[in-house]
Amino acid sequence: MVEWQRTHTCGELREGHVGQDVTLTGWVLITRNYGRQVFVDLRDRYGLTQVVFEADDPALFEAANRVGREWVLSVKGTVRKRLEGAARENIPTGRVEVLAKAFNVLNECPPLPFSVTEFPDEEPAGEELRLQYRYLDLRRRTLQRVLALRHRMNKTIRDFLDARGFLELETPLLGKSTPEGARDYLVPSRVFPGEFFALPQSPQLYKQLLMIAGYDKYFQIARCLRDEDLRADRQPEFTQLDVEVSFAERDDILSLMEGLAAEVFRTCLGVEVPVPFPRMTYAEVMARYGSDKPDLRYGLEVVDVTDLAAESEFGVFKSAVAAGGVVRAINAVGAADKYSNTALKPGGELPKIAETFKAKGLAWMKADGDKLTGSIEKFFPEPLKAKLRERLNVKPGDLLLFVADKPEVAADALGGLRAHLGVALKLYRNWWEEKAEYDAAEEEKAKAEKRPPVPYQPRPDQFRFLWVVDFPMFAWDDEEKRWAAIHHPFTAPMDEDLPALESDPGKARAKAYDLVLNGYEVGGGSIRIHRQEVQSAVFGLLGMEAEEARKRFGFLLDALKSGAPPHGGIALGLDRWCMLLAGTTNIRDVIAFPKNQKARDLMTGAPAPVDPRQLKDLGIRPA
């Protein structure tokens, strides 16, 4: 194999290499026979080079005629300039080709279950089939670019944090089950029958212990596992950037992450995102957007009209207000003609969405010229309608949507409607949608002008970051009849809210913060509890008796008594970050070997039964 090793990659050759003898290795993308010439497009992950086999060497020419797609070749030849007018300006190697002198078939390939060439006129294979043959799917240029992008993102993160004195430290994969969120993946112990390790949902407790141990700046690109139901942006095993800092306040963490985000976007996309990022309290985003992860690329804000609704003659509104509820609305600007009156009645498109979030119904009005019409218009006297128009900034053609319910239900329902309308009314465009249109037009233009295409450049305004701060510390769990932690039980309360832990836990705010980007939560963290008595009090509020807390978290409680410094940190979901950087809405597109939506690996068949002898060694009987 030594004499067939490559001298250059398939994306490396340029006009400066003309006349050189080279050896290329790679996969055959496509072959074309033109009578006395066979052209082979040879590719690797670096690019593509055209190789030419000519009939002047009959044996070589005949052998080249038998080569098929995805065969693995090593080719020796001489670099030459392409004929005038035959250059392919849309690829970096498009002005040269390699005249083959010899080649070696390193491996043949039978017809594949689907094409990996990604030609524009080819119908892409279904995701299930591509996941079954993921090793083939990964040959596609799209995925190769994404995984290279992921590498650059990870390297940027490491370089940025290393330059600021952080240590990358590993934490165990086999730990103790301390359930406080999603279900754990459990690993039975052979040495200790009947006992189990748990795979980490996050390194949360270990990184706090590292702070107590004096490692004041820690990070880890950590693998985490949660046994939970999946969706397009969630996987059972995922990767997060885990960061923890001692002697830090909230602003220290937020400033650090803003610098990191700016560096990632600068390096990976060439985009200069403006810093600092805006901040809003949890109460503010829920009131204005009905969501704690609002997409700020469009308006469509929620407006409180409780006082006006109370003055109306509409019994549903008046009853809701009398019961301590609220009436809130959104003005879907210009959408009156987008939804028929029938579509707005119970069972229609928009009412169904509101009901998904437990709203009892959806009321509406339309602005028809200077008049308001609709399901509840008759219950509002003209002076009240004028106030409503002013409050909601109503213009002709607008659609007004109302929900009357408990504050949290009204927020969720209108937040869900807002997100739906943002897509349905095309209130924003994803940058990759613009890129697809630009690339198609630019390729045609470049071809006509015989020049390389100018790459698309995303704009900073296509990425809207937001910090959400001042979360509630607890939420009441009606089923369990106890308080539950909004983030996790190790989050510190605001100093001024410490007394509320005893008097009114529902009013306590947490030193927690989430980072939101374009409607996705891309990170979350908090300043941690570093005093043992406060941690014990929080465990107690969560319904954990002292004995149970000691059994589950005794090591942490002991550590907090052993000179624990103030500390805090954050975790960024790197799969989700890469998804947004790569321009996709499917997290499986940015993971080399993902599971499907049922948490199954279609390629290897995992999970799968095991040999009964293995179960016997573990003391487990199959169900």
N, C-alpha and C positions, 0 to 999 in steps of 0.2 A: 504493500500500500504506500510505501514511502515515496516512490516515484510518481504516484498519482495524487499526492496531497496538494491542496490548492495553494497557489501563489497569491491569488487575489479573490475577493468576494465577488458575487454577481452584481453588486451595486457599486463597484469601485472604479471600473474602467472609464477613462475619458480620452479626449483627443491627444492628451500628452502621453498616453500609453501606446499610440500607434507605432507599429513595427516591433513591439516587444512580444516575446514568446511567453505565454501564460498557461496556467492550469487552473481550471474552474471546477468546482464540485457543486452539485445541487439537484433539484427535482425538475423534471420536464413539465412545464406549464402547458405547452401546446406545440404541435409540429405542423409544418406546412410544406407540401411538396409542389415545386414549380418546374417539374420536368427534369432539368439538369441541376437543380439545387434543392436541398432540403434545409429548411430553416427550423431551428429548435430554440424556443424561448426557455432558457435555463434560469431557475430562480433559487434563491435562498432567502433568509430573513432580512438580508441587507438590500436586496433589490433583484433586478432582472437583466440578463444580457442575452442578446441574440447571437446564436452560434450558427454558422453556415457550413454545410457539408456539400461539396461539389463533385460532379460526376467524373472529374479528371482522375479521381481515385476510386475505381469501380467497387472494390471490396469495402472500403469505408462508406461509400455512398449507399450500397446495398444494406449494410448493417444499420446505418442511420435510418433507413426506410422502415425498419422493423421496430424502432423505438416508439414507446407509447407514453401516454400521459402518466405523470407521477413516477416514472422510472427514475432511479437514482444513478446519476452519471458522474464520471470524472472525465473532463475534456481537455486535451492539449491543443493549442493552436496559436495563431498569430493575430494580434489586434490590428484591424485595419479600419479606415474611415468608410462610412457608408456612402453609397452613391448619392450624387446630387439629387435632392428632392425626396430621398428615401429616409431622411432622418426622422426620428420620433422625438419631438421636442417635449413631449409630456412625461418622459422618463429621463433620469439623470444620465443614463448610459446610451441614450438614443442616437448619438452621433457616431457611434462606433459599433463594430461587431467583431466576432472572433471567427477566423477561418480555421476550421478544425483540421488538425493533422492526424489525430488519433483520439480514441475514447475508450473508456472502460465502463461496462455496465456493472455497477456495484450492487444493484438489486432491481429486479423487475417488479411490476405492480399490476395486479389484475384490475378489471373495471371496478371503480369505486361505487359505493351505495349512493353517493351524491357528488356533485362537482365542487371542487374547492377553488375554482378559478375566479369566481365572482365577476363574470362578464355581465354587462348591463342587461343583456337580453335573456339571461338565465334566471329561471325561477328558483329562489333560495329554498333549500331543504327545510323541513319543519324542525323545530327546536328539539323535540324528543329524539328524532333520528340523529341530529347533530351531537346531542349529549351522549347517545349510545356509542358513537364513533368520535369521541372528543379529540383523540389523537390525530384524526384527519381534519376535523373542524379547526384545530389550532394551526393548521397550515395556511388558513385564509389570511390574506394581508390585513384585513380589518382587525382580526384578533391579535396578530403579531404587533400591529401598531399600538393596540390598547395595552398589551402586556409590557411593551417597551415604555409606554407612558407611565405605567404603574411603577416600573423600575425607577424612572426619573423622579417621580413623586417621592418614593421612599428614600432615594439618595439625597434629594433636596432636604427632606425632613432631618435625616441624620446629620448632614453637613451643617444645617442651621442650628440645631440643638448642640452639636459638638462644639461649635464656635462659641457657644454661650455657657460652656462649662458643664453641660449635662453628661451623665454617665448612662450608657445603655446597659441595663441590668436585666437578667432573665429571672422569671419567677416560675414556680412549679406548675406542671400540667396535672399532676396527681395531688389533689388536696382533700380537704374535709368538706363534706356537704353542709353548707350553712344557708339553707334556702330562704331567700328574702325577695325573690322576683320570679323569673321564669323557672321551669323545671330543670333540674340538673341532669346531665348525662352521668350515669353511675358506672364505675368500673369495679367488679368484684375482686377481692384479694384472695389469691390462692394460699398465701402464707397464714392469713388470719381469716379462716372460714366464717362466713356470715357477716363480714365487715366489708365496707366499700370505700373506694376513693370517689371523688367527684371531679369531673373535668371543669376547668374554670369558666365561669360566666364572664368574669373579668378579673384582673389582678388587684382588685380594690383593696383588700385587706393586706396583701403582701406589700403593696407600694406604701401603705401607711406605716407598716412595720419598718420599711427601709428608711422612712423619714425619722422614726424613733431611733433607728440605729445610727443616724447621723449622716446619711447619704442625701444631702440637701437638694440635689437636682438630679432627678431620675427620669428616664424615659424608656419605653420599650414598644417596639412594633409587635404587638402581642396577638396570639391566636386565642379566640374566645369561642365558647360553645354554649348554646342554649337549646333546650328541647322545647320548641314552641312552634306554633303554626306559621307557615311561610307565606310570603307574598313576593311581588316582583322586586322589592328592594330589601329583602331579608333572606338570610341563609342560616342553617343550623350551626355552621362554623363560619366565623367571620374574623376580620382583622381590624384592630383598632390601634391608634397611636395613644399610648398611655403616658401621661405626664404628671409628675408630682413635684412640688416645690415646698421647702420649709421656709418659715418666717415670711410668708407671702400674704398679701391682701388680695381681694378680688381683682382690683385694677391691675395688679402685677400679672396675673394669669391672663386676663383679657388682652392686655397690651402685648404679651409674649405671643399669644395665638394670632393676633392681628398681623404681627410681623411675619409669622410663619406662613399664614394664608397668603399674604402679599408675595412672599418669596416663591411659594408653590405655583401661584398663578403666573408670576413673571417668568419662571423657568420652564414651566410645562406648557403654557398657552401663549406666552408673550403678552399677557394682559396686565396692565397696572391697575389693580383694584384700589380704590381710595380708602385710606385709613385716617382716623379711627372709624370703626363701624358704628352705625347708630345703635342706641340702646332704648329699649322700652321695658316697662315693668310688665309682669304677667297680667296684672289687672288691666293695664292699658291695651295690650294686644288682644285680650279676650273681648274687651269692650269694643274695640275698633275693627277687629278682623274675625272674631269668633274662633280663633285658633291660636295655640301657643307656638305655631311654626308658620306664620303667614308668609305668603309670597308677595313681596313688595314691588314686583314688576308692573303691577296694575293697581288701580284704586279700589273702587267698589267697596267702600268702607261701611261698616255697620253703624247705624245711628240710633240713639235711644230716643224714643218718642212716647215714653210711658206717661209723661204729664199731659201730652195732647190726647193720647188714647183714653185717659181717665175722664177727659171732658167730652168725649164722644158719646153717642147713644148706642154704641155697639156693645151688647151684653157680654160677649166673650172677652173683649178687651177689659171692660170694667170689672168683671169677675176675677180675671187674672191679676189685675192691679190690686184689688181688694184683698186677695189672698197673699199679697206680698211678692207677686211676680213682676215681670217687666214686659214691655212691648218694645221690640226693636225692629228696625227695617233696613233694607238696602235698596238703593236706587240703581237698577240695571239700566244704565244710560243707553237710550236709543233702542231698547230691546222690546218695546211694546208690540211691534209687528213681527217679532221673531217667535212669539208664543201666542197661539190662539187662546180664546177664552176657554175652550174645551180642555186644552192642555194644562190650564191653570186650576181647573176644578179638581175636587178630591179624586184621587186615582190617576191624575195626570203626571207628567214628567217631573215637574218641580215639587208638587206636594209629596210625591213618593220619596224624594230625597230628604225633605224636611222630616217625614215620618221615620226615616231610617235612623235619625238622631233623636227619636222619642218625642218629637214635637206632635202636638195633638192635631195640628192643621196648619195651613198656610193661607193667609189672606192676601189680597192683591188689589191694586188699582193701576190704571193706565192713564197717562197724560195725553188726552186727545185734544190737541190744540191747547186752548186755555182752560179746558175742563178736565176734571178727574172722573173717570168712569171705572166700573168694576164691581167686585163682589161686596164691598163694604162702603162704597162711596156715599150711599144714601144715609149712612149713620153719622156723617160728618157735615155739620152746618158750614156754610160758605166761609165765615171768618176762620173756622178751624182748618178748613182746606187750605186757606191762604197761609196759615202758619205752617202747615205740613209741607206745602210747596217750598216755603222759604227754608225750613229746617233741612229738607232733603235736596235742596237746590234743583228742583224739578224743572225740566224743559220739555217741550212737546216731543212725544215719541218715547218717553221714559216709562219703564215698568217698575212699580213699587211693590216690594214683597215684605210682608209682616209676619212675625212670629210672636205670640203671647204665651209666656210660660215662665217656669223658674229661670233665674238668670243663667244657670249653667246649660239648661236645655236650649234656651233661645240662642245662646252663644254658639253651641255646637251645631244647631240646625242652620243658622245663618252662615256660619263658617263653612259648613259643607256645601251650602248653596253657592256661596261666593267662589269656592274652588271649582265647582261644576261650571258656573257661568264664565269663569275666567277662560276655561277651555272652549266651551260651547260658543261663546261670543268672540273668540279669538282676540282676547284683550292683551295677549302677549305672544311672542314667538320665541321658541327655543333657538339658541344660537346655531345648533346643528341643522335645524330646518332651513335657516337662512344660508348656511354653508352649502347644503345640497343644491339649492337653486343657484347660488353663486358659482359653484364648481362646474355645474353643467354648462352655464352660459360662458364662463371663462375658458373652458376647454375648447369650445367651438371658436371663440374669438382668437385664442392663441394659435389654434390650428390654421385659421385663415391668415393670420399675420406671421405665421412660421416662427414662433417664439415660444419659450417655456411658459406655462400658465403661472400667473401670480397667485400664491396661496391665499386663501381666505384668512382674515384676521378678526377674531372675535373682539367685541368692544367691551369696555369696562361696565357700561350701563346694562349689559346683559347678565350681570352677576350682582344680585342684591343681597348683601350680608346684613344680618341683624343679630344683636345680642338681646336675649330675653332674660331679665333679672327679676329678683324679688319674688320668687315663687312662694306659694304657701308651703309651710312645712309639712302639713298633714291634710288628709282628706278623710271624711268619715265613711267607713265601709258599712252600708246598711245590712248586708248579709252577715258579716262577721260581728257586727255590733261593736266595733272598735275603730280606733284611728289607724290609718295606714300611711306610710311614708310616701310622699309624692315622688322623690328621687330615690334615695336609699337611706337606711337608718343611721348612716355615719355622717350625714350632712349636718353642719352646725346651724343653729338658729341665729338670727340677728341678735346682737348683744342686747339691744333695747327690748327685744321680745322674749328674753329669757324668763321673766316673770309669768308670761302667758302659758308656759309649759304646764304650770300648775293651775292657773285661773281659767284660761280659755285657749286650749291648744289650737283650735281652728283659726285663731287670729295670729298665730306665730308665723313669721316669714323665715324662709331659709336663705342661707348664703349660697344659693345655687344659681347657675347660669347655663343657658343653652345657646349654642351658636346655630343660626338658621341661614340657609342659603336657598333662595328661589323656591321656598315652600317645603324644603327638606330640613329636618334636624340633622346637622352634620357633626355635632359635638355637644357634649354636656359635662358639667362638672360642678364642683362646689368647694368651699372652704370646709374642712372636716372638723369634727368634734375632736379636741385634743385633751379634754379633761374627763377623767373617769366618771366623776359624779354626774356630769351632764349626759354622757353616753348611757349610763345606767338609768337615768330618768327617762330618756327617749325610749330605751328598750321597754321600760315599764308602761309608757303611754301606748306602745304598740301591742300591749297585751302579753308581754313576755315576763313571766315571773323571774325573780332573781336567780332561782335555782336553774331554770331553763336557760337564762342568759349566760350564766356561768358555764353550763354544759356546752352551749353552742359557740360562745365567744369569749370564753375565759382567757384565752391567750391574748386577745386584744385588750380586754379590761386590765389585765396585769401589765401589759406593755404601756397602756396609757398612764399608769401610775409610776412608770419608770423614767420620768424625764421626757415626756413627749413634747416636742416643739409645736407651735402653731403651724399648720400646713394645709395645703389645698392643691387641687389639680384639675385635670380635665381628661376626657377621652374623646378622640375624633374617630368616627367610623370611616376607615380608609377605603373600604369597598364603595361606600356611598360617595366619598370624595372623588374617587377615580371614575365612577359612573358619570358624575356631573362634568368632570374634566374631559371625558372621552365623548360625551354627547350621546348618551343612551339613557333609557329609563328602566333598563333591566339589569339588575346587579349581577346576574349570571354572565353577562357579556364581559365583565372585567375580572372574572375569577378563572384561573386556568382549568381547574377541575371542579365545577360546581355540582351541587345536588339539584334535582328537579323540584317542583313545587310540593311534592310529597316527601321530600327529604331523602330521596333514593338516588344512589349513584348508578345511572343506567349503563355506564361503561363497564364497571367491575361487578355490578350486581349487588353491591352493599346497600343495606344490611342483608345478611344471608345467614342461614343456619350454620352451626359449627359442629364439629365432630363430637359425639356424645362423651368421648373420653375427656375432652377439654372441659365440658360442663361438670363431669364427675370430679375432676381435679379441683374445681372451684366450689364444689358442694352445692351445685344448682341442679334442680330437676326441672325439665321443660314443662310448661303449662299444658 
